[in-house]
Amino acid sequence: MITLFLAVLAGVAAGGVSAVWLPWWAGALIGAAVLAGGQFAAGRVLKPRVEARIRGVQDILTNGQKRLKQKMAGWQIRPPGSVKQAQLEMERDQRAFIEKALAEVKKLEPWEKWSPLLRRQVATMRLQLHWQLRDMREVDALMPRAMFMDPMSLAMRLARKIMLDTPPVELKKWFAKSVGRTRDKQGALLYAAYSWALLKRNDLDAAHKVLIEACDRMENETLKRNKDAIANNQPNKFSNAGFGDEWYALWLEDPPKPKVQRQMPPRGGRPF
């Protein structure tokens, strides 16, 4: 914001001074050029620093996920003594690297005042990280400042509306607005979440109509199976598990617990 203010101030000043000796339109052009040049220069200074911080956040998340996968792979070879303890350890490790990523995002905050867009980018990153922690109080506080542009973030916003028991009419408007911003198969998760919400409200007809619309718009085996399940009066067979981690990341249903094989005692004797 400070960058924009200073650029506007410089542009107005340059335009005003130029207009003393030049025609008004020439002064206006010079002022606009100074404004654009100021914004460009500020962007050149801020952009590499911001991008470096964002890469740092991405590296923390990527490395954290990699370590979790390595740990799970190790457990398949040498199972832990307690499955429950192993699950708690995974959750603790995941929280640790997400909180580390949040600390890295916080380092971007001093630069927010220099760029109006950066403030919204930072809010969006913080929202996504707090969402992974299921910290919905922070998520709700960040919603008004965050950007929802990609299909996953749009699905997160819709999922939060579902969690808050948004009235049906308002929820329908949110869904229509969100799915209208996606193309082709990008809206599949939105259709999955909205039809799930309708099913939970026992509005089978509406859920079926939504799934018919989805199947007309795209090819998706999970949506097709759910449409057929409702059409055949078998709503108990409705399942969005086919979307995998994308579905469970919305927190509308608890993900299945990771399977960790137990250490079996040797046949014919007790374990040492």
N, C-alpha and C positions, 0 to 999 in steps of 0.2 A: 504493500500500500504506500509506503514511503517512496519507493521508486517511482510509482505512478504520479504521486503528488509532486515530486521534484521535477519529473519530466514535464508535467503540465505547466508548472511554474516557469521552467526554463523556456518552454515553447511560447507561453504567453508573453514573457519578457522579450524574447527574441523577435516575436512578431510585432510587438508594440514599438520596439526601437526601430525595426526595419520600416515600419509604416510611416515614420517621420520623414524619410527621404524617398521611399518607394510607394507605388500605388498600394491601396489596401489589400488587393488580392495577392500581390507579391509578398506583402508582410504576412498574410495568412498562410501562404505556402511555406515561407521560411519557418514560421512558428510550428507548422505541422511537421516539417522535416526535422526540426530540433527535438520535438516530442518523440517522433519515431526513433531518431538516433539515440536519444537518452534511454528509451526502453530497450533498444537493441544492445547498447553497451552494458546496461545493467544485467541483461540476460546472459551476455557472454561471460560476465564475471560470476554470476550466481550458478549458472547451469552446471558447470563441471563439479562444483562443490556439492550441489544437491544430488547429482547423479552418483557421486562417490558414496554419499551417505545411504542412498537407496540401494546401491549394490551391496553395501555392508549389511543392510537389513536382510536382503535376499540371501546373502551368503550364510548368515546366522541361521536362517530357517532351513536352507538346503542342507547345511552340515548337521543340524539338529535332527532332521528327518533321516539323514544317512546313518547317523549313529544309532537311532532307534531301530532301523531295519537290520543293522549289523547285530545289535543286541538280540533281536528276535531270532535271527538266523542262528546265533550262537545257542540260544535256548532250544532250538530244534535238535542240536547235536548233543548238548549237555543240559537237559531240562532242569529248571530251578526246583527247589524243594517245595515251594508253595506257589500255586497258580495265582491265588489272590494277591500275594505279596509281589509277584512279578507284574501284575496289572497295575498295582499301586506305584511301583517303581517306574513303569512306563509313563504313567500320568504325571508323576513328579518330574521326570526328565523333560517331558514335553512342555510342561508349565515353565520350567527353568529357561529353556531356550526361547520361548515366546516372550517371557518377561525381559530377557536380554535384548530381543529385537525391539521391544517397546522402549527400552532405555536408549537404543540407537536412534529410533524415530524421534525421541525427545530432543536430540541434538539438532534437529532441523527447526525446532520451534523459534529460536532467536532470529532466523531468517524469514519467518512468516510475514513480518511487517514490511519486508521489501517487495513482496510479490503477493497480490490478491489470490492468484491461483494456487500458490504453494500452500496456503493455509488450508484450502479444501483438500489438497492432496495428502497433507499430513493427517487431517481428520479422517480421511478415508482409510489410510494405512492403519491408524490407531483403532478404528472401528473393526476392521477385519481381524486384527490381532486379539482384541478383546472378545470378539465373537468366538474365536477358537478357544478362548478360556471360559466361555459361557458366562461372561461378566456382562449381563444384560443391562445393568444400571448404567455402566459406562457406554454401552452400545446405544441406549436410548438418548443419552446426553449428546452423543456425537452425530446422531442421525441427521439433524437439521443442517449440519455443516459439511457432511460427506457427499461424495459424488457417486451416483449409481448409473453406470454406463454399460458394463459388461453383464452377460447373462447371469453369472454367479452372484454378483452383488445385487442385482435386481431380485433374484430368488431369495437372497437373505432378507431383503427388505420386506418381501411378501411373506416370508416365513415368520418374521417378527410380528407382522399384522395378524397372522393366524394365531400366534401364541397369545396375543393380547385380546383374543376374542372380538376382533373388529366386527361391527354389524355387517350382515350379508351384503347389503347394498353398497356400502363403502368398500368392502373387500373386493367386490366384483369390479368396481371402478379402478382400484389399485391394480388388480390383475390385468384388466384390459389395457390400462396405461402402460404397464410394464411389458406385457407381451407384444404390444404394438411397437416397441423399440427394438425388437429382435428380428432376425432374419432366418428363414428356413428352419434348420434344426436347432438353432440357438435357444429357442423358447421351450424346448422339451421339458426342462426341469421346472419351469414355471407352470406348465400344464399339469405336471405330476403333482406339484405342491398344492395347486388350487383344487384339483379333482380330489386329492386326499382330504383337504379341508371340507369339501362338500360332502364327501362320504362320511366323515366323522359327525357331520350334522344331519346325517340320514337323508340328505337330499340326493337320492340316487338318480333321479331324472336329470337334474342339473349337472351332476358329475358325468353322466353318460353323454350329454350334449357337448360338454367341454372336451371330452375325450374323442368324440366324433370329429369335432373341429380340429383337434390336434392331429388326428390320423389323416385328415384330409390335407393338412398343411405339410406333414412330414412323415417319413418312415422311421418308426421307432417301435421295436418289438415289445418293450415294457408297456408303453402306452396302449398298444394294440391288445395285449393280453388283458390289461385292466379294463379296457372298453368291452371286450368279449365277456369278461367275468361278470360285469354289471348287467350286460344284455342277457346273459344266461341266468340271471337272478342268483349269482354266486359271489356276492360282495366280499365274502370271507377270503376269496382267492385274490383279492386286490392286493398288490404289493409293488412298491417302488424300489425294492432291493436291487433290481436290475441296474439302477443308476450308480450303485456302489457308493464310494466315498462321497461323491457329490451330494447324494441324497442325505446321507447321515450327517454330513457337515452342516445341514440346515437345522439340526437338533429337534426336528419334529418327531423323530423316533430315535430311541437309543440305538447306537450301533451295536452289532454283535460283539461280544467279548473276544479278544484274540485267543486263539486256541494254542495252548502251550502243553505239550505232552508231559505227562507225569513220569518221573523216574520209576520204572517198574523194578521190584525186587528180583534178584536172581531166582530162577525156578529151583524149588527144593530147599530154599533157605531164606533167611532174613537178610535185609541189607545191612552192611556194616555201618 
